[in-house]
Amino acid sequence: MPTDIVVDAMGSDKAPEPEVRGAVLAARQYDVRVHLVGPEDKLRPLLRQALRGQRHPVFIVPASEWITMDDKAAQAVRSKRDSSMRVGLRMVREGLASGSTHGPGKAAGFFTAGNTGAAMATAKMVLGMLAGVHRPALATIMPTSRGVPSLLLDVGANVDCDPDNLVQFAVMGNMYAKNVLKIANPRVGLLSIGEEESKGNSLTRDTLPLLRAVPNINFIGNVEGRDLFNGHSDVTVCDGFVGNVAIKSIEGCAHLMSHSLRESLKSTVTSQVGALLSRRAFAEFKKRLDYSEYGGAPLLGVRGVCIVGHGSSNEKAVMNGIRVAAEFAQAEVNSGIEAALQTT
């Protein structure tokens, strides 16, 4: 039976075009039914155009309001009660409450490329927290030189953390890596400024012995920033301040590399010929670094499935965000997190 995934159709920078086109692509390619939430008068013409006369399981759920990137998260969550985020997450809650994610008004997972702070606040309010979880964590998929993706969390949900928070992030990340990324025995590392146990700040030094004591986790100790890409760890844990700085720095570096490479390849006739001959290799390189391939960041710790995409998500990123939401829902990660936290 198809998995029902609801999409905030008004979230991205260029909404609702990428959401509508991405929903149709996902419905064509995956065993999902997609519910687009937003104003029907804006969505209906775009959906008709994207379907091109074909029949795919993409539906429209009306919502009269939406939260913009400029809105203050806390205020928007309270005041916009009929926002596309809130309506969509209510569908996930109804699916959880009824024990069935199929049928009108029900869904197994939610995707948004909208305001991250508002998405986290709305998910906490509407879905609630998993038993034993103190704070949710936003995780992101990282490409590695081994060709196997790794997980970094938290990347912005919690600016200030204590050691217990990081332990819970490790448990949640470990479960996600096992059940969704299909890594049999994930290596979990603590992001610090050196591999030695004495290195780091008070948070990392206090967290390290706690992580060593956690059962059923393959904890490998401290890892450094360079290890984010070499595949040394499958799950890397840090507080949201460090994680957000890291991910934004990585985005900036990737943009610089792409720009510099294009300029260099256009500099001489010889380099242009070389670029043409190496087009397939460059395409593969771009694909490995393309954020749209990974779909979005799972918000771990809430009672339900919530995937947060980049504000600049295109239709491909939306399609993959829907795929990730479906995989998350099917893997039953949350029940595993709750069971694991009972033993820590």
C-alpha positions as CSV (number, residue, x, y, z in Angstrom):
1,M,0.0,0.0,0.0
2,P,1.4,3.5,-0.9
3,T,2.8,5.6,1.9
4,D,0.9,8.9,2.4
5,I,3.3,11.9,2.6
6,V,2.2,15.5,3.2
7,V,4.1,18.4,1.7
8,D,4.1,22.0,2.8
9,A,3.5,23.5,-0.6
10,M,4.2,27.0,0.5
11,G,7.6,26.5,2.2
12,S,10.5,27.0,-0.3
13,D,11.9,30.3,-1.6
14,K,10.2,29.8,-4.9
15,A,7.0,28.1,-3.6
16,P,4.8,26.6,-4.7
17,E,6.3,25.6,-8.1
18,P,9.1,23.3,-6.8
19,E,6.8,21.6,-4.3
20,V,4.1,20.8,-7.0
21,R,6.6,19.6,-9.6
22,G,8.5,17.6,-7.0
23,A,5.3,16.0,-5.7
24,V,4.4,14.8,-9.2
25,L,7.9,13.4,-9.7
26,A,7.8,11.5,-6.4
27,A,4.3,10.1,-7.2
28,R,5.6,8.9,-10.6
29,Q,8.8,7.3,-9.2
30,Y,7.9,6.0,-5.7
31,D,5.1,4.1,-4.0
32,V,3.7,7.2,-2.3
33,R,0.6,9.3,-2.3
34,V,1.4,13.0,-1.9
35,H,-0.8,15.6,-0.3
36,L,0.1,19.2,-1.1
37,V,-1.0,21.7,1.6
38,G,-1.7,25.3,0.7
39,P,-4.2,27.6,-1.0
40,E,-6.1,25.7,-3.6
41,D,-6.3,28.6,-6.1
42,K,-2.5,28.7,-6.2
43,L,-1.9,25.0,-6.3
44,R,-4.6,23.7,-8.7
45,P,-3.4,25.3,-11.9
46,L,0.2,24.3,-11.2
47,L,-0.7,20.7,-10.4
48,R,-2.8,20.5,-13.6
49,Q,0.2,21.8,-15.6
50,A,2.6,19.4,-13.9
51,L,0.4,16.3,-14.4
52,R,0.1,17.0,-18.2
53,G,-3.1,15.0,-18.4
54,Q,-1.7,12.0,-16.5
55,R,-3.2,10.5,-13.4
56,H,-0.9,10.3,-10.4
57,P,-1.8,10.2,-6.6
58,V,-1.2,13.8,-5.9
59,F,-3.9,15.6,-3.9
60,I,-4.5,19.2,-2.6
61,V,-5.3,19.9,1.0
62,P,-6.6,23.5,1.5
63,A,-4.8,25.8,3.9
64,S,-5.4,29.6,3.9
65,E,-2.1,30.7,5.5
66,W,1.6,29.9,5.3
67,I,4.7,30.9,7.2
68,T,7.4,32.8,5.4
69,M,11.1,32.9,5.9
70,D,10.8,36.4,7.3
71,D,8.2,35.5,9.9
72,K,9.3,35.1,13.5
73,A,8.9,31.5,14.3
74,A,7.3,31.6,17.7
75,Q,4.9,34.3,16.7
76,A,3.9,32.7,13.4
77,V,3.3,29.3,15.0
78,R,0.8,30.8,17.5
79,S,-0.9,33.3,15.1
80,K,-1.2,31.3,11.9
81,R,-3.4,28.4,13.0
82,D,-4.3,27.5,9.4
83,S,-0.8,27.5,8.1
84,S,0.3,24.9,5.6
85,M,2.9,23.6,8.2
86,R,0.3,23.3,10.9
87,V,-2.3,21.6,8.7
88,G,0.2,19.2,7.3
89,L,1.6,18.2,10.7
90,R,-1.9,17.7,12.0
91,M,-2.4,15.1,9.3
92,V,0.6,13.2,10.6
93,R,-0.7,13.4,14.1
94,E,-4.1,12.1,13.0
95,G,-2.4,9.2,11.3
96,L,-0.5,8.3,14.5
97,A,-3.5,8.7,16.7
98,S,-5.7,6.4,14.6
99,G,-3.0,3.8,14.0
100,S,-3.5,4.1,10.3
101,T,-1.8,6.6,8.0
102,H,-4.2,6.1,5.1
103,G,-7.5,7.8,4.5
104,P,-8.6,11.5,4.4
105,G,-6.7,13.8,6.7
106,K,-4.0,11.3,7.6
107,A,-0.3,10.9,6.6
108,A,2.8,9.0,7.6
109,G,5.3,11.8,7.2
110,F,5.7,15.5,6.5
111,F,8.2,17.5,4.3
112,T,8.8,21.2,4.3
113,A,11.4,23.5,2.7
114,G,10.2,26.4,4.8
115,N,11.2,28.3,7.9
116,T,13.3,25.8,9.9
117,G,12.6,27.4,13.3
118,A,8.8,27.4,12.6
119,A,9.0,23.8,11.4
120,M,10.7,22.7,14.6
121,A,8.4,24.7,16.9
122,T,5.2,23.5,15.0
123,A,6.4,19.8,15.1
124,K,7.0,20.0,18.8
125,M,3.6,21.6,19.5
126,V,1.5,19.4,17.1
127,L,3.3,16.1,17.3
128,G,4.9,16.2,20.7
129,M,8.1,14.6,21.8
130,L,9.1,10.9,21.9
131,A,9.2,9.4,25.4
132,G,12.5,10.1,27.1
133,V,13.6,12.7,24.6
134,H,14.4,16.1,26.1
135,R,15.1,18.0,22.8
136,P,14.8,17.3,19.1
137,A,17.8,17.3,16.9
138,L,18.1,18.3,13.3
139,A,20.3,15.9,11.4
140,T,21.8,16.2,7.9
141,I,23.3,13.7,5.5
142,M,27.0,14.3,4.5
143,P,28.7,12.8,1.5
144,T,32.0,11.0,2.2
145,S,35.0,9.9,0.2
146,R,34.0,6.3,0.8
147,G,30.9,6.8,-1.2
148,V,28.7,6.1,1.8
149,P,26.8,8.9,3.4
150,S,27.2,9.9,7.1
151,L,25.0,11.7,9.5
152,L,25.7,14.9,11.4
153,L,23.6,16.2,14.2
154,D,22.5,18.6,15.7
155,V,22.8,21.2,12.9
156,G,20.8,24.0,14.4
157,A,17.8,22.9,16.5
158,N,19.6,23.5,19.9
159,V,22.2,26.2,20.2
160,D,23.0,25.4,23.8
161,C,23.3,21.8,24.9
162,D,24.4,19.7,27.9
163,P,26.1,16.3,27.9
164,D,22.8,14.4,28.3
165,N,21.4,16.1,25.2
166,L,24.4,15.0,23.1
167,V,24.0,11.4,24.5
168,Q,20.4,11.4,23.3
169,F,21.5,12.8,19.9
170,A,23.9,9.9,19.6
171,V,21.2,7.4,20.4
172,M,18.8,8.9,17.8
173,G,21.4,9.3,15.1
174,N,22.6,5.7,15.6
175,M,19.0,4.4,15.2
176,Y,18.5,6.5,12.1
177,A,21.7,5.4,10.5
178,K,20.8,1.7,11.2
179,N,17.2,1.8,10.0
180,V,17.2,4.4,7.2
181,L,20.8,4.6,5.9
182,K,21.1,0.8,6.4
183,I,24.5,0.9,8.2
184,A,24.7,-2.3,10.2
185,N,26.9,-1.1,13.1
186,P,27.3,2.7,12.8
187,R,30.5,4.2,14.1
188,V,29.5,7.1,16.3
189,G,31.9,10.0,16.9
190,L,31.9,13.1,19.1
191,L,33.0,16.2,17.1
192,S,35.8,18.0,18.9
193,I,39.1,19.8,18.1
194,G,41.3,16.7,18.6
195,E,41.1,12.9,18.9
196,E,42.7,12.9,22.3
197,E,40.2,12.6,25.2
198,S,41.7,15.7,26.9
199,K,40.9,17.9,23.8
200,G,37.8,20.0,23.4
201,N,35.7,22.2,25.6
202,S,33.9,21.3,28.8
203,L,30.9,20.0,26.9
204,T,32.8,17.5,24.9
205,R,35.0,16.4,27.8
206,D,32.0,15.8,30.0
207,T,30.1,14.1,27.2
208,L,32.8,11.6,26.2
209,P,32.7,9.3,29.2
210,L,28.9,9.3,29.1
211,L,28.9,8.1,25.5
212,R,31.4,5.4,26.3
213,A,28.9,4.0,28.8
214,V,26.0,3.9,26.4
215,P,25.1,0.3,25.6
216,N,24.6,-0.9,22.0
217,I,26.4,2.0,20.4
218,N,29.7,1.7,18.5
219,F,31.3,4.8,20.0
220,I,34.7,5.5,18.5
221,G,35.6,8.6,20.6
222,N,36.4,12.1,19.4
223,V,36.5,13.0,15.7
224,E,37.7,16.1,14.0
225,G,36.1,18.4,11.4
226,R,38.1,16.7,8.6
227,D,36.5,13.4,9.5
228,L,33.1,14.7,8.4
229,F,34.1,13.8,4.8
230,N,36.5,10.9,5.0
231,G,34.0,8.4,6.3
232,H,35.8,7.8,9.6
233,S,32.5,8.0,11.5
234,D,29.0,7.2,10.3
235,V,27.3,9.4,12.9
236,T,28.9,12.6,14.2
237,V,27.4,14.3,17.3
238,C,27.7,18.0,18.3
239,D,25.7,20.8,19.7
240,G,23.5,22.9,17.3
241,F,25.8,25.9,17.4
242,V,28.9,24.0,16.2
243,G,26.8,21.9,13.8
244,N,25.2,24.9,12.1
245,V,28.5,26.7,11.7
246,A,30.0,23.6,10.2
247,I,27.2,23.0,7.7
248,K,27.1,26.7,6.6
249,S,30.8,26.7,6.2
250,I,30.6,23.6,4.1
251,E,27.9,25.1,1.9
252,G,30.1,28.2,1.3
253,C,33.1,26.1,0.5
254,A,31.2,24.0,-2.0
255,H,29.9,27.2,-3.7
256,L,33.5,28.5,-3.9
257,M,34.8,25.2,-5.4
258,S,32.0,25.1,-8.0
259,H,32.6,28.7,-9.0
260,S,36.4,28.4,-9.1
261,L,36.2,25.2,-11.2
262,R,33.8,26.8,-13.7
263,E,36.1,29.9,-14.1
264,S,39.2,27.7,-14.5
265,L,37.6,25.5,-17.1
266,K,36.6,28.6,-19.2
267,S,40.0,30.2,-19.0
268,T,41.7,28.6,-22.0
269,V,40.7,26.7,-25.1
270,T,42.7,23.7,-23.8
271,S,40.8,23.6,-20.5
272,Q,37.5,23.9,-22.4
273,V,38.3,20.9,-24.5
274,G,39.4,19.0,-21.4
275,A,36.1,19.9,-19.7
276,L,34.1,18.5,-22.7
277,L,36.1,15.3,-22.6
278,S,35.6,15.0,-18.8
279,R,31.9,15.9,-18.8
280,R,30.7,12.6,-17.4
281,A,33.3,12.8,-14.5
282,F,32.2,16.3,-13.7
283,A,28.6,15.3,-13.7
284,E,29.3,12.5,-11.3
285,F,31.3,14.8,-9.0
286,K,28.4,17.4,-9.0
287,K,25.9,14.7,-8.1
288,R,27.9,13.5,-5.1
289,L,28.0,17.0,-3.7
290,D,24.4,18.0,-4.7
291,Y,22.2,18.7,-1.6
292,S,19.1,17.9,-3.7
293,E,20.2,14.2,-3.8
294,Y,19.7,13.9,-0.1
295,G,16.3,15.4,0.2
296,G,16.3,17.1,3.6
297,A,17.2,16.9,7.2
298,P,15.2,14.6,9.5
299,L,14.0,16.2,12.8
300,L,14.7,13.4,15.3
301,G,13.0,13.2,18.6
302,V,9.5,14.3,17.7
303,R,6.6,11.9,17.7
304,G,6.2,11.5,14.0
305,V,8.2,12.0,10.8
306,C,9.2,15.6,9.9
307,I,11.8,16.3,7.1
308,V,13.1,19.8,6.7
309,G,14.6,20.8,3.3
310,H,16.7,23.7,2.2
311,G,14.9,26.9,1.4
312,S,16.3,26.9,-2.1
313,S,15.0,23.3,-2.7
314,N,14.2,22.6,-6.4
315,E,11.8,20.0,-7.6
316,K,14.5,17.3,-7.4
317,A,15.1,18.1,-3.7
318,V,11.4,18.0,-3.0
319,M,11.1,14.7,-4.7
320,N,13.9,13.2,-2.6
321,G,12.5,14.9,0.6
322,I,9.3,12.9,0.0
323,R,11.3,9.8,-0.6
324,V,13.3,10.3,2.7
325,A,10.0,10.9,4.6
326,A,8.6,7.7,3.3
327,E,11.7,5.7,4.1
328,F,11.8,7.2,7.6
329,A,8.1,6.3,8.2
330,Q,8.5,2.7,6.9
331,A,11.7,2.1,9.0
332,E,9.9,2.7,12.4
333,V,12.9,4.6,13.7
334,N,10.9,6.3,16.5
335,S,9.9,3.2,18.3
336,G,13.6,2.1,18.2
337,I,14.7,5.4,19.7
338,E,12.2,5.1,22.6
339,A,13.3,1.6,23.3
340,A,17.0,2.5,23.1
341,L,16.6,5.5,25.5
342,Q,15.1,3.3,28.1
343,T,18.4,1.4,28.5
344,T,20.6,4.5,28.7
